Every structure is written in structure tokens, then in C-alpha cells.
Amino acid sequence: MFTKIFIEKELLDAPVTQSIIERFPSLPLKLIHRVDDVFGKVKKPYLQKRENLSLFIGKKRGTLIKEAPQAYGLAGEPHYYFIHAYNCVYECEYCYLQGYFNSPDIVLFINHDDIGKKIVETCSLHKKDVDQGKKIWFHAGEFSDSLALSHLTNELPFYFNLFRDLPEAILELRTKSANLKELLKLQPLENVITSFSLSPKDRIKKTDLKTPPLATRLNCLKQLQDKGFPIAIHLDPVIHEDRFEETYENLVESIVAQLGTEKIRYISIGVVRFTSKVFHQVKKNYPESELLAAEFRSSFDGKVRYPRPFRLWLLGKIKDICLKKGFSEAQIYLCME
């Protein structure tokens, strides 16, 4: 998928960089001072990712750990996310990344030691929470899929070693990817959770372009569960359509049939949402998308989404289906509400 690799000069001899170069021996290389000097400096259309993607290898500078917004995860405990990459190889029509950067090019940050030190430092700031029995959450996958390129980055062993020594913390790997090869080489940890975003199978075909189908994602969850890896599910983004209740009842039935309920750590439920800039890009990139037929409004947090009474009805219906199928109230939370 890549046509060129940009590498920060100081990282050229890094083992990860050399490993990536060896995987793409025919690609031209260009040495740069910093990723920010080149990435996004000239606006590149989002859909150009279908034909022409550059790969950047660099150091993440500035803020390495960010506090997550309210209702990003389970309530009552501190939540953060860290940035190990920019952009995604998949092409979901609703993806907020299409309005976030000026380019769809992939950036891989390889200074995981720096990120790890910041995670440890952040944990030390929450001694009071830990004393109260709370966990400190760190989420990967905010700006890129956590597993899709893990065979290139080889970062998973580092984070497993890190969190093995941080029992007061939890790492969540958010993904839609079937790329489990590197993950399955590792020994499961109780405080490293792999979570998959799931939607009804026909919805995935329509809007989750290039992603694994529902059956594949469920099979991945089953493989992880059988190997002892903690798993979780995000029913997100929820998009209303005809026979909405029936499609979600079928989806939850499929989840329960394959995975049961007891070993799923949590299920989050969230409706489709955009910033105004992203919504503009969706209309530009996918003018025929079914997403645009809905009634959206600017919400309390500036996001564009369904009117509050309607989206609470949607969320309530799905939550009721989950409860009816055997999930407990404690396993379910509403995302970004």
C-alpha cells in the first residue's frame, strides 16, 4: 500500500526502522529532520489513501499522554490515551481522521520508551486513586488501529512488559483488525484488554470499508478468549437503519453464541458522531453515503449527532437487548454520553 518511506535521520539505524525497510526493499527512502516538517504540510485528499500512501517513521514529541474525555471509558476511574501512530489503513465512512489531519499518510512513532516513561509517571500521580482500589486506564488506538500494523512496529512486547510491572494500570488495545499474529505470541495479562468495535454485518459491508467482516472479528475475539486474553466489545458507532432492533438483536445473539457473556469485560455503546469539520469531510468524500440521510444536530459537546431523545432511545434499546441476552448492568456503559 505504500509508495515511499520518510524517516527521521536520527532513527535510521533503529532496529524497528531497519526491520521496516527490509520489508519494503523496493520503496524509495527519504531522510527528514522531523515528521512535522513534511507530514500534512501540503493538504492531501483523504481518498488518495486508496492509491498513494506514504509511510513516516518518527519520534512522538510534545504531549505523549492525553487525558481522555468524560465517558470515554468505564466511569469512576482515570482514563488516558497515548499516541503511537497517526492514521489508519482502513477506510470507515464515518472516521473522524478524515477531518483531523491534512493527510491520510501513515505515521509510526517508534519512541515507545518515552511513551512508557510517561505512562509510569502518570500512574505515580494517581497514588490516591490506587489506594482507593481504582485502576488507571491507558487506551491505544485513538489515532490509529492498535493491531493493524503491529507486525511492522513490533511494539506489543514492550507494552506487555511495561504493564506486567504496572498492576495498578490497565491497557486497552482498540481494534477492528484480524492481525493477531504478534499478539498471540505473547502471554496474556489480566490488565491488557483487547477490544473490538463491532457493527451489524451488513452495516460493516456498507460503511467499514476495507475492514474485516463481522464473522472474522468474532473469530478473532474467540481466538483471544480461548488463549486467555481479556476481551471487550464496542458497539460503536451505532447507526440507525430499517429493522434496527432486529439487526442489533441478531448481532448480540451472535456475540453471545460465540463468546458467552461472563468473560467479556465490558460492552460500550455509542452512536455515530462527528465534529463539524469531519461531518463536512464525510459529505465531501461520501456524498452517496446512507449516513447523510439522517437528521443530525450539533450536540452539547460540539459534536454532530442524532438529537438527544432519539439517540438515548437507540442506546437504551441496545442496552436492553444486551441485558436480555445475559450481560449485567455493570458490564455496560454508554460511550461519550
N, C-alpha and C positions, 0 to 999 in steps of 0.2 A: 504493500500500500504506500510505501514511502518513496520519494524521488530524490531526496537529498538529506544529509545529516549535518546539522550545525552543532559544533562542540565548543564549549568554553575552553580556552587554551590550557588553563591550569588543570583541567580534568582529562586531558587527552590520554595520559598514561594510567588513569584509574582502571582497576580491573574490570569494573562494570562497563566502562566505556569501551575498552578493548574487546570485551565479550560481545557487545552490540555490534561493533564494527565487523567482527568476524562473521556475524550472522548475515550481514548485508555487504559482502565484499565488492559488489559491483556499483554501489552507490557513491556518488561524489561526496567528499567531505569538505566542510568549510569551517575553519577555525575562527572563533569570535571572542571578543573580550568578555561580554556578558550577554545572556539571553535577552535581557530587556533592550539591548542596543538594536536588536533585529526583529524579535517576535512582536507582531502586531503593529509595527511602525508604519507599514503600508496596509491599509484595510484589504483583507482577502475575503471574498464572499464565502459564507458558511458552506454552501453546497459544493464548493470547489473541492471539499474533502472527498467527494466521490471519485475524483480523478487525480488529484495532486496534493499530497500531504508531505510536509517536511517534518523531520524529527529533530527536536532540540534536546541537548543534554547539558544540564547546567546545575548551578547551586541555587537553592531557595534562600533568598536574602530577605531581610525585613522581618515581618511578623510570621513566625513559623507555626504558632498555635493560636487559634482564634476561639473565642467563646461562642458556643452555638446559640442561636436564637431560642426564645422560650418555646416550649412544646416541640422541640426538635427530637427529643428522646423521652424516655420514661421520666415522669415528674418526680421532683423531690431530691434529685441528685445533680451535681455539677456536670455539665456536658461541654466538651470542646471538640473541635475538628482540626486536623493538621493537613497541610498541603504538600503532597508528594508528587503531584503531576497537574498539568493543565490539559483539558480537553479529552475527548473520548473517541474511540474508534467506531462506536455505534452511532446511529442517527435516529433518535426518537423525535417525532414531530414536535413534541411539547418541551424539549430540552432547553433549560434556561441558559446553557452555554452558548447558544446561537446568538444571544444578545449580550453576553458578558465580556467576551474578548473580541478584538478586531480580527481574529484569525482562528480557523479551526485546527491549525497545526498542533501536533502533539509535543508537549514539553515534559521531559522526565527530569525531576530533581533527584540527584543521587547523594546529596549530603545528609544521609539518614542519621549519622552520628549527631549532627547538630539538632535535628528534629528530636532525636531520642533524649538528648540532654535537656531540651526544653520541656519534654513530657515529664521527666523526672522532677524538674524544677517546679512545674505546675502542680504535681502531686504534693510536693512539700508545702505548698501554700494552703493546702486543704486538710491540715492535721486535725482541725476541729471537726470537720465533716467525717473524716475517717474514724475519729474517736467515737462518733455517734453511730457508727456502723454503716455509713454511706460509702458508695463506690464513686470513683472519679472516672468519668467516661471520656474516651477519645474515639472519634469517628474518622475513618478513612473512606474516601470515595465521594467527597463533596464536589470536587472539580474534575474528577476522572474516575472511571471504574476501578475498583480496588484489585481485581484479579485479571482483567483482560490482557494486560501486558506484563504480568508478574513473571513470565518466563524470560523476559528481556531484562527486567530490573533486578531480579533475584533479591528483593528486599524482604520477603516474608520471613526468612530465618532470623534476620536482625530483629524484627518486631516481636517475634515469638520469644527470642532470648530476652528481650527487654521486658516484656510483660510477664515472663516467668518470674522475674525478680520484683514485680510490682503487683502483689496480690490485692492491694487496695484499689487497683485500677482495672478498667475493662476496655478492651479494644474491640470496636465493631468494624468489620470489613464489609462495606456495602457494595453489592454487585448485581449484574444480570448475566455474568459471563459463565460459560461452561469450561473455562480454562482452569481446571482444578489440579493439574499435574504437579505444580510446585507446592501447593498447599498440602496435598496428600502425602508428600514426602516427610511432613513434619509430625511431631507428636502433638495430639490435641491438648489444648489448655482450657480450663474451665472459664478463664477470663478473656478468651479471644473468641468472639462470636462472628460467624459468617451469616450475613443476612441477604436474602434475595428479594428484589422487587418483583411482584407477580401481578398480572392482569389477566382477565379472561382471554382464552386462546385466540379468538377472532380479533379482539382488540389489539393484541400483540402483533398480529399479522398486518393490521391496518396502520398502526402508528409507531410501533417499536421496530423501526427499520434496521435490518442487519443484526438484530439480536437473536439469541437462541429462543426457540418456541417454548411454550409453557411446559410441555412434556419433558423437554430437555432440562429446564430449570428445576422441575420437580425431581427428576432423576439425580441431578447434582446434589440437591438437598438430601435426598435419600442416601447417596454415597457418603456424604459427610456425616450424616446421622449414624449410619452403620459403623463408621470408623471412630465414632466417639467425639466428633467435633460439635460444639454447641451451635445451634442454628436459630435463626429468627426470620420473620417474613414482614415485608412491607407491601400492603395492598395500596399501592400508591404509584401513579396518580389514578384516582377514581374518575372515570369519565362516564357521564350519563349517556345511555342509549336505550333503544327499544328493548323490552324484555330485560331491563336492568336487574331486577331482583332475581329472575331465573338464572341469568348468566353468573351472578355472584354466588348464588346458592350452588351452582354446578362447580364453580371454582373452589369454594370452601370444601365441598364434598371431595373434590379431587385431592386437596391438601390433606384432609383427614384420612382418606383412604390410603394414601401413600406414606404419610408421616405420623399419623396419630395426632394427639394434641399435647400430651404431657411433656414431651421432650422439645417442644418449640418454646423458646424462652419468652418471646413476645410477638405480637402482631400489631403493627401500626397501620392506621387507616388515614389516608389524606386525599383530598380532592385535587384535581388538576389546578395549577396556579401559575401565574406569570408575573414578572414585573412588567410595567407598561412598555419598556424597551424591548423585552423579549416577546411580548404579545405582538408588537409591531413587526418583529422579525418573522414570527410564525406566519402572519398574514402575507408577508412578502415571499417567504420560502415555500409555503404550502397553501397556496390560495384555494385549493380544492379540498382541503382537509375538513373532515367532519367536525373537528374541534371548533371551527369558526361558526358553526350553525347554532351554538349555544348562546344563551344570554349570560354575559359576563359583566361584572361591575367591579369598580375599584373598592377594595376592602379596607378594614381598619388599619392594616399594616402596609397599605400602599400596593398590595398585590391585586392583580386582576383575577377574579374567580367567580364562581356561582354566587348568587345572592345568599346571604347567611341562612335564612329559613330553609332554602332549598338544599344547600349543602349539608346542613345539620340533619335534614331528613335523609339524605343519601348516606351520611356517615352512620346515622342511627340504624338504618336498615341493615347495613353491612355488619355492624356490631351485633345486632340481634341475630343475624344468621350465624355469626361466629359462636355466640353464646348457645344458640340452639344446637349447634353441631358439637358442643362439648368443651369449648375453650372457656376459661374462667375470666371473670371480670378483671382480675389482677394481671392477666396476660395481655390485655388490650389497651392501647392508648390511641388518642386522636392526634395526628401529626399536624403541627402548625396551626392549631386552633386554640 
